[in-house]
Amino acid sequence: MANYRFSTVWRVEASIQEVWDVFSHPDQWPEWWESLERIVEIKKGDIQGIGALHRYTWKGALPYHLTFDINVLNILPCSLLEGQASGAVEGRGVWSFSASGEETIVRYDWNVRTTIRWMNYLAPLAAPVFRWNHDMVMREGARGLARKLATNVYIF
């Protein structure tokens, strides 16, 4: 299996509560994040959402889709969303949110390994292209979030 570590940082010209209100409803992410084709709720979590299981189908700039499940491990309102991935990728993703004046810093750390045979076979040569595709998905997310909140989102 090929291992990947991605970190994305967005600076959002919106309050942490406004940003959290968008991120705390993953079932609505496809409305603003074009690369996310579909989310299916498999299992409800507790009152906070911990233990929820959703199936995500993503389509980047390259001609393939990735479908995987995320089990919600931890939620700290206006601070953290953490999940464990299984399926086409396995690993952990952590969204963290912090206020910076009237803006919000959003950081996503995605540490995963691919389980799809053809991706693992091509990884020695194609890993840079897979990384580029991930970056394109995250850029699309930033653009979609900017549209959703009618504000600016800067990528670092």
C-alpha positions in Angstrom: 0.0 0.0 0.0 1.1 3.5 -0.8 1.1 6.0 2.1 0.2 9.7 1.8 0.4 12.6 4.2 -1.5 15.7 3.2 -1.9 19.0 5.1 -4.1 21.8 3.8 -4.6 25.2 5.4 -7.3 27.6 4.5 -7.8 31.1 5.9 -11.5 31.9 5.8 -12.8 35.5 6.1 -15.7 34.4 8.3 -16.2 33.7 12.0 -15.3 30.3 13.4 -19.0 29.7 14.2 -20.0 30.4 10.5 -17.3 28.0 9.3 -18.2 25.4 11.9 -21.9 25.6 10.9 -21.0 24.5 7.4 -18.5 21.8 8.4 -20.7 20.3 11.1 -23.2 19.2 8.5 -21.3 16.8 6.2 -24.5 15.6 4.5 -24.7 19.1 3.0 -21.1 19.2 1.8 -21.9 18.1 -1.8 -24.1 21.2 -2.1 -20.9 23.4 -2.0 -18.0 21.0 -2.7 -18.3 20.0 -6.3 -15.6 17.3 -6.1 -17.8 15.5 -3.5 -20.3 13.6 -5.6 -22.2 11.9 -2.8 -22.4 11.2 0.9 -24.5 8.3 2.3 -25.2 8.0 6.0 -24.6 4.4 7.0 -25.0 4.8 10.7 -26.1 7.7 13.0 -23.7 8.7 15.7 -24.5 9.8 19.3 -26.1 13.2 20.0 -22.8 14.9 19.1 -22.3 12.8 16.0 -19.5 10.6 17.4 -19.7 7.1 16.0 -21.5 8.3 12.8 -20.5 6.4 9.7 -20.7 8.0 6.2 -19.7 6.8 2.8 -18.1 9.5 0.6 -17.6 9.4 -3.2 -15.1 11.9 -4.5 -14.1 12.8 -8.1 -11.0 14.9 -8.6 -9.5 16.2 -11.8 -8.3 12.7 -12.9 -10.6 10.1 -14.5 -11.3 8.0 -11.4 -13.5 8.1 -8.3 -12.6 7.2 -4.7 -15.3 5.8 -2.4 -14.5 5.3 1.3 -16.2 5.4 4.7 -15.5 7.8 7.5 -16.2 6.8 11.1 -16.4 9.9 13.2 -14.0 9.5 16.2 -14.1 12.9 17.8 -16.0 16.2 17.6 -15.1 19.3 19.5 -17.5 22.0 18.4 -15.7 24.9 16.7 -12.4 23.1 17.1 -12.1 19.6 15.7 -13.6 16.9 13.5 -11.7 13.6 13.4 -12.5 10.5 11.5 -11.1 7.1 10.5 -11.2 6.1 6.8 -11.7 2.7 5.4 -12.4 1.5 1.9 -10.4 2.9 -1.1 -8.2 4.7 1.4 -7.5 3.8 5.0 -6.2 6.1 7.7 -7.2 9.2 9.6 -8.4 12.7 8.7 -8.5 15.6 11.1 -10.1 19.0 10.5 -9.1 21.6 13.0 -10.5 25.1 13.4 -9.1 28.1 15.1 -10.1 31.8 15.3 -7.7 34.4 14.1 -9.3 37.7 14.9 -12.5 37.8 12.8 -11.2 35.1 10.5 -10.9 31.3 10.8 -7.9 29.1 10.1 -9.0 25.7 8.9 -6.4 22.9 8.7 -6.9 19.5 7.3 -4.5 16.7 7.9 -5.1 13.5 5.9 -2.8 10.6 6.6 -3.9 7.6 4.5 -2.8 4.7 2.5 -4.5 3.5 -0.7 -6.0 0.1 -0.9 -6.8 0.1 -4.7 -4.5 -2.3 -6.5 -3.9 -0.2 -9.6 -3.1 2.9 -7.5 -0.6 1.0 -5.4 1.0 -0.5 -8.5 1.3 2.9 -10.1 2.3 4.8 -6.9 6.1 4.8 -7.5 5.5 6.8 -10.7 2.1 8.4 -10.2 2.2 9.5 -6.5 3.0 13.1 -7.5 0.0 13.1 -9.8 -2.2 11.6 -7.0 -1.0 14.4 -4.7 -1.8 17.0 -7.4 -5.3 15.5 -7.7 -5.8 15.8 -3.9 -4.6 19.4 -4.0 -7.2 20.1 -6.8 -10.0 18.6 -4.7 -9.0 20.8 -1.8 -8.8 23.9 -4.0 -12.3 23.1 -5.2 -13.4 22.8 -1.6 -12.0 26.2 -0.8 -13.8 27.8 -3.8 -17.0 26.1 -2.8 -16.7 27.2 0.8 -16.1 30.7 -0.4 -19.3 30.6 -2.5 -21.3 29.1 0.4 -20.2 31.7 2.9 -20.1 34.5 0.3 -16.5 35.4 1.4 -12.9 34.9 0.6 -11.0 31.7 1.3 -7.2 31.6 0.9 -5.2 28.4 0.5 -1.7 28.0 2.1 
